Every structure is written in structure tokens, then in C-alpha cells.
């Protein structure tokens, strides 16, 4: 069963004027905390989304951006925290403007090139090459500097 809006608030801490922390437990299985950066206008919208979602009675699978940031914090292999950038708003999986890094040495870690969805081609690109880390470093920073960047 969903919590009430007032039950959700203890999981949210205002760190400073433009930054909020989402504590573990906001959504089940969070591995790390979440954080989001907003101005006053977006802060009001983010909390309005959460308030409306807690009322229930809606249709479909809408999740407020704060919950999506929390869900990303629950993904296997996430490192440090799930971050909502200043343009953050509700998306499909990740919130739009949600950023996360994953430890690829963790065999359970995920790779999510389309975390925010595919419908409007949100600028997400995934490339597969035969370069390993050393080869890429040489190509992008060594003699062939800029070759990869020019082609990407």
C-alpha cells in the first residue's frame, strides 16, 4: 500500500537552497541515497507531483520524478547516488534529467542506455567498438586525439 504524502516527507531532507536528499527507504531496495537539484519553481512542481501521486485514484503507471530517482537508486551496481539534475521531471523509467553511474566490475550491475525512454530520442547513444579501455584512451587522448569525438 502507498504511503501518505506526510509519511513520505521524512525521507526528504533539504540540504541547501537548491538541493534535496532522498533517504534510503523512500522506495524499496535503495542501494544508495538520491539527490536532486532544483530552483524554487521546480521544487514546487516536484513536491506537487509527489502530493498528487499520494492521493491515489489516478490511472496508468505515472510515478513522480522523486520516486523515479529513488527507483534508480535501487538498481544493481549503482555507485554513490542517484542524481536528479536541475531540469528533472517525470519520465518513463529514470526521471528525465536523472543521472547515475554503475560499477561495471560488479557482475550484477546494469547498463541502461535508454533509462529515460526512447520515444523522443532523448539524445541517448550507445556505441560498441572493438576498443578496450587502453585502446580508447590512446585513440581519444594520444596520437589520434579527437578522432572518436569527431565521429561521435
C-alpha positions in Angstrom: 0.0 0.0 0.0 1.2 3.5 -0.8 2.2 5.9 2.0 0.5 9.2 2.5 2.2 12.4 1.5 3.0 13.2 5.1 4.6 9.8 5.5 6.8 10.4 2.5 8.2 13.7 3.8 10.6 12.3 6.5 12.5 10.6 3.7 13.3 14.0 2.1 15.9 16.4 3.6 16.6 19.9 2.2 20.5 20.1 2.1 20.6 23.7 0.9 18.6 26.2 -1.1 18.7 24.2 -4.3 19.4 20.6 -3.2 17.3 17.9 -1.6 18.4 14.4 -0.4 16.2 11.3 -0.8 17.0 8.9 2.0 17.2 5.1 1.7 13.8 3.6 2.2 11.9 6.2 0.1 11.4 3.3 -2.3 12.2 -0.4 -1.6 15.7 -1.7 -2.0 17.5 1.6 -2.4 21.3 0.8 -2.5 22.3 4.5 -2.2 20.7 7.8 -1.5 19.2 10.1 -4.1 19.7 13.8 -4.5 18.0 16.4 -6.8 18.9 20.0 -7.6 16.0 22.4 -8.2 15.2 26.1 -8.2 12.1 27.3 -6.2 9.7 26.8 -9.1 10.8 23.3 -9.9 10.9 22.4 -6.2 7.2 23.3 -6.0 6.4 21.1 -9.1 8.4 18.1 -7.8 6.5 18.2 -4.5 3.2 18.7 -6.2 3.9 15.6 -8.3 4.5 13.6 -5.1 1.5 15.0 -3.4 -0.8 14.2 -6.3 0.6 10.6 -6.6 0.0 10.0 -2.9 -3.7 10.9 -3.3 -4.3 7.8 -5.5 -7.2 7.3 -7.8 -5.2 8.1 -10.9 -5.0 6.0 -14.0 -1.9 4.4 -15.6 1.5 4.0 -14.2 2.6 7.6 -13.5 5.4 7.9 -11.0 6.7 11.3 -9.7 10.3 12.2 -10.5 11.3 11.8 -6.9 10.1 8.2 -6.9 11.9 7.5 -10.2 15.2 8.9 -8.7 14.6 6.5 -5.8 14.0 3.6 -8.1 17.3 4.3 -10.0 19.0 4.3 -6.5 17.8 0.7 -6.2 19.4 -0.6 -9.4 22.2 -3.1 -9.0 25.7 -1.8 -9.2 24.8 1.9 -8.7 27.7 4.0 -7.4 27.4 6.8 -4.8 23.9 8.2 -5.5 21.1 8.7 -8.0 21.1 12.3 -9.1 18.3 14.5 -10.4 19.8 17.4 -12.4 18.1 20.9 -12.5 15.8 20.0 -15.4 14.5 16.9 -13.6 10.9 15.8 -14.3 8.9 12.6 -14.5 10.0 10.2 -17.3 9.4 6.5 -18.2 12.0 4.7 -16.1 14.6 7.1 -15.0 13.3 10.6 -14.4 14.2 13.0 -17.2 17.4 14.6 -16.1 18.3 11.6 -13.8 21.9 10.6 -13.8 23.6 7.5 -12.3 26.9 5.7 -12.6 27.3 1.9 -12.3 30.3 -0.2 -11.3 31.0 -2.5 -14.2 33.2 -4.7 -12.1 30.0 -5.7 -10.3 28.6 -8.7 -12.2 25.1 -7.7 -11.3 25.4 -4.0 -12.4 23.1 -2.8 -15.1 23.7 -0.8 -18.3 20.7 1.3 -19.2 21.3 3.3 -22.4 17.6 4.1 -22.7 16.8 4.7 -19.0 14.5 7.7 -19.8 12.7 6.1 -22.7 13.1 6.1 -26.5 10.0 7.9 -27.8 11.6 11.3 -28.4 15.2 10.1 -28.8 16.4 11.9 -25.7 20.0 12.2 -27.1 21.0 8.8 -25.7 23.6 7.0 -27.7 25.3 3.7 -27.1 28.3 2.7 -29.2 30.0 -0.7 -29.4 33.6 -0.8 -30.6 36.5 -3.3 -30.5 38.5 -0.9 -28.3 39.3 -1.8 -24.8 39.9 0.9 -22.1 43.6 1.3 -23.0 42.8 1.5 -26.8 40.2 4.1 -26.3 42.5 6.2 -24.1 45.2 6.1 -26.8 42.7 6.9 -29.5 41.0 9.8 -27.7 43.9 11.3 -25.9 47.0 10.1 -27.8 48.1 10.4 -31.4 44.6 10.0 -32.7 43.3 12.7 -30.4 39.8 13.8 -31.4 39.1 11.0 -33.9 36.5 9.3 -31.7 34.9 12.7 -30.7 34.7 13.8 -34.3 32.8 10.6 -35.3 30.5 10.5 -32.3 
